[in-house]
Amino acid sequence: MQFDVCVIGGCGHVGLPLALCFANEGRRVAGFDVNSDAVAAVAGGQMPFQEEGGEESLSAALASGNLRICDDPEVISSARDIILTIGTPVDRHLNPSFAAIQAAVEDYLPYFRNGQLLVLRSTVYPGTSERVYNVIRSEGPQMFVAFCPERIAQGQAIRETYQMPQIVSAFSDEGMARARELFEVFGGGIIELAPLEAELCKLFTNSYRYIKFAVANQFYAIANDHGVDYYRLREAITKDYPRASDLPSAGFAAGPCLFKDTMQLGSFYNNSFFLGHAAMLINEGLPGYIVGCLRRSLPLREMTVGILGMAFKADSDDARDSLAYKLRKILELECKEVVTTDPYVSDERLLPLEEVVERSDLLIVGAPHSVYREVDLQDQEVVDIWNCFGRGGLICP
Ligand SMILES: NC(=O)c1ccc[n+]([C@@H]2O[C@H](COP(=O)([O-])OP(=O)(O)OC[C@H]3O[C@@H](n4cnc5c(N)ncnc54)[C@H](O)[C@@H]3O)[C@@H](O)[C@H]2O)c1
């Protein structure tokens, strides 16, 4: 075998850091991706997105000769282990779609070989691993199928890959042993589960986080509606009180994972995952809640409103499913003008920070990037639901 590992989706937010970690542990890695632009960038030594330690890790992996990035599926055949990391979005009815994984497995079936291990690393609708296993068993070669969910926080994948235990699951003892052997290299420990258990673990993890953010956002709205600053309460609740120390700050809970994975779990539980759906209403409703508060106390139609930060979370360049865009859309219906800025996101509508600050009658933080803490706002009115400026989180106090 020419490669130890082939990562399918090898230029993605999950696939690339994982490929880099394996390559820098001395594994011979093929990163295969259908996005030719990303392949050209990564092969040329350029990270296609922000990742802590990413540039150094990519340089080291390329210099070692252990990493080959390409858009040729032939590399799949020459790897001992294959890891599938492609996106698994929900459809427009918020139901999971098996189509992407199914299409990838069917497309690459001709490249699979006897004795290979196929690891599903994407977050999947429960039962997907078994469906893939059945497809391989009936139409593919004699290979092993495993489901080993990715649990990193986007942007910190390289560091976290070494810090967290890896959950592994498979359909046979030999498949489990292969999956264990593959991931043991990172040294964070291994947790063995059955495939359905591992699938549910991953969805429970993301839904739990999403619900925690919704709790904070609901508390924020209750306090704000009564003229109380949530951050004074949060400080009081969490100070030297370990049982509540994980109460999050308020803020937009968005991005490509938490929302869609909560919806996947809702769909799996026959749309009776009431907590998950309630969390969705609270989190997705937050931009509308902010605008509703502003509408009651300010002449929005005469105002230029600026949004600071369009990424889905702090210090990230990823605007996928960002609620700052939902906020912009709602404001555009209500205000004279909306101007937006972000130091990391690529979007031709964005303006320099200074221009947005200068032109805006009111600023709203859309993503609490650390650089904003340095901005001199003087007396400018700011809606800051994260309290990133440390002035509290009240809307129109
Ligand atoms: N982003 C995260 O922080 C994160 C964390 C944990 C789990 N996940 C899960 O991991 C999966 C991937 O998420 P992501 O954020 O890395 O997505 P992504 O869009 O950043 O990466 C997916 C990559 O796969 C490539 N791709 C798509 N179809 C392909 C195909 N048929 N063959 C080869 N390459 C293909 C794309 O070009 C892209 O580079 C999702 O299931 C997601 O829920 C993501």
The ligand as a Gaussian input file, in Angstrom:
#p B3LYP/6-31G(d) Opt

LIG

0 1
 N      -16.635000      21.723000      11.290000
 C      -16.529000      21.178000      12.481000
 O      -16.012000      21.786000      13.421000
 C      -16.999000      19.774000      12.734000
 C      -16.736000      19.195000      13.983000
 C      -17.148000      17.879000      14.205000
 C      -17.834000      17.201000      13.206000
 N      -18.114000      17.822000      12.023000
 C      -18.819000      17.054000      10.998000
 O      -17.852000      16.685000      10.026000
 C      -18.444000      16.661000       8.717000
 C      -17.666000      17.583000       7.799000
 O      -17.784000      18.909000       8.232000
 P      -16.788000      20.043000       7.742000
 O      -17.093000      21.266000       8.549000
 O      -15.403000      19.537000       7.712000
 O      -17.283000      20.247000       6.251000
 P      -16.455000      21.002000       5.100000
 O      -17.466000      21.429000       4.108000
 O      -15.533000      22.000000       5.694000
 O      -15.555000      19.830000       4.496000
 C      -16.036000      18.821000       3.675000
 C      -15.020000      18.607000       2.554000
 O      -15.439000      17.465000       1.813000
 C      -15.277000      17.749000       0.430000
 N      -16.181000      16.843000      -0.274000
 C      -17.535000      16.923000      -0.363000
 N      -18.012000      15.881000      -1.046000
 C      -16.931000      15.112000      -1.404000
 C      -16.785000      13.912000      -2.118000
 N      -17.831000      13.255000      -2.594000
 N      -15.532000      13.419000      -2.315000
 C      -14.445000      14.070000      -1.816000
 N      -14.537000      15.229000      -1.114000
 C      -15.766000      15.730000      -0.911000
 C      -15.583000      19.213000       0.292000
 O      -15.026000      19.754000      -0.887000
 C      -14.955000      19.776000       1.577000
 O      -13.604000      20.148000       1.373000
 C      -19.905000      17.038000       8.927000
 O      -20.652000      15.861000       9.112000
 C      -19.871000      17.818000      10.226000
 O      -21.111000      17.799000      10.894000
 C      -17.699000      19.068000      11.762000

